[in-house]
Amino acid sequence: MASVNRITVLAVGLIGGSLAKALREKNYANEIVGWGRNESTLQRAIELGVIDSYELDLAQAVQGSDIVVIATPTLIAVDMLQQLAELVPATTIITDVASVKGNLLRAAKQFFGEVPANLVLGHPIAGSEKSGVEAVNEKLFINHRVILTPSQETSIEAVSTITDMWEVTGADVVTMAVDDHDEVLAATSHLPHILAYALVDALAGQKEQQDIFRFAAGGFRDFTRIASSDPKMWHDIALANDKALLKMIDLFSAQMNELRDAIAKADSEAITGCFTRAKAARDHFSDILSKQHQSTITDE
């Protein structure tokens, strides 16, 4: 028997669709409903086994749902919260998958008058440079972390329900304060994407761009792969998390300026020091990931 009766996923792109399909394959809900503005996308989602049914009208889509998952781009998620404030009762749990949490928490206070107990903000640390319903992957969240950022007002029962939902997909669920989440993600996800976009954009404007891309080595391909990600989505993330992201850009810029000066002065000690510290930190990070992977295998 399914754990919940009805789940509505607002937008069935890569993340929302992958969640819907993973839950559907695990029979987590009796019905998984998709909502969106493009009917052909929703029809395709049914053909791919992502959702059971769909609605184009938001009020119809969320009516009677136990859980509503906002899986729209970050800035649109704010608009979704505003509409849901008028459409769903306190018994319906609202959650999301956005990469930034602070703007949604502020929006919730504005539209609901306070942080509602049924709101559980969340963020799966999983993705792909591909997007859209055709990129849906029901295994996307296996062994990946999902960060939930409940506030003091959030219902313990609601957090437990959303934790169970994500664990069904194979994810490892952790909790974090909203501000901590946005700062950590600015450093580990948002900044790398910004750097990848900037590097490719800069090189694409060079006269020698054909040779640059033709002879690019594996390191270049690996680092710039994420520049193929959805520009609209990352535009929204950059604006929604602007303060934390600007802090990280300034930190990186200062480090780059120091390294540039060291190269210009042929300061071997400074150059080697930077590279050595970075290697040690990256090796330590690899060890942590390896231990986490081994722990997951043991738990299974």
Residue, then its C-alpha position, 0 to 999 in steps of 0.5 A: m500500500a502506498s505511503v501517501n495518497r496524492i503528490t503533485v509535482l509542479a514542473v516535471g523537468l529533470i529534478g521534479g520529473s526524476l523525483a516523480k518517477a522514482l516515487r512512482e516506481k517505488n509505489y510511494a503514492n497512489e497518484i502522482v500528478g504533474w503540473g506545468r504550462n506546456e501540455s506536450t511536456l506533460q503528455r510526454a511525462i505520462e508516456l515516459g512513466v514519470i507521472d500518472s496524470y496532469e493538470l494545467d490548472l494549478a488549483q486543480a493540480v494541488q486539490g486534495s494533495d498530501i504533498v506539493v513539490i515545487a520543482t520550478p526554477t528558483l525565481i518562479a518558485v517564489d511565485m508558486l509559493q504566493q499562489l499556494a498560500e491561497l490554494v492549499p490547506a495547512t494539512t498539505i505539506i509544501t516542499d521544494v527542490a530549489s538550490v537557494k533557500g533564503n529567498l523562499l523563506r522570506a517569500a513564505k513569511q511574506f505570503f503566509g504571514e509567517v513560516p507555515a508549519n507545513l512548509v519543508l524547504g529542501h534541496p537535492i544535491a544531484g543533477s545533470e547538465k541535461s534538462g527537461v523531461e527527456a533527461v528524467n532519471e529515476k536513479l538520480f538521487i541514489n547515494h546523493r544528499v538531500i538537504l532539508t532546511p526546516s525552521q523552528e516553526t516547521s512541523i516535526e511530522a512534516v519534516s519526517t514525511i519529506t525525509d521518508m519521501w526522499e529516502v525512498t528515492g535512495a537519497d541520504v537526507v540531512t538538515m541544515a540552517v537556511d543561511d548555512h545552506d546558501e553559503v555552502l552551496a554558493a561555494t561548492s555549486h554556484l561559484p563553480h558554475i559561474l566560473a565554468y560559464a565565464l571561462v567558456d564565454a571568455l574563450a569563445g570570444q577569442k580568434e583562436q577559439q576553434d583551436i582552443f576547443r579542438f585541442a582542449a584536454g580532459g581537464f578542460r572538458d571536465f571542468t567546463r561540462i557544467a557550462s552546458s547546464d540550463p542558463k535560465m536556471w543558473h541565471d535565477i540561482a545567481l540572482a536569488n543567492d546574490k549576496a553569498l555568491l558575490k562573497m565567494i566571487d570576491l574570495f576567488s578573485a582575491q585568490m586569483n589575483e595573488l596567484r597572478d602576481a606570483i606568476a608575474k613575479a616568478d615567485s616559485e614558493a608562492i605558486t608551489g604553496c598554492f598548488t600544494r595546499a590545493k592538492a592536499a585539500r582535494d585529496h582530503f576531500s576525495d578521502i571523505l567521499s570514498k569513506q562516505h561511499q564505503s559506508t553507504i555500501t556497508d549500510e546497504 
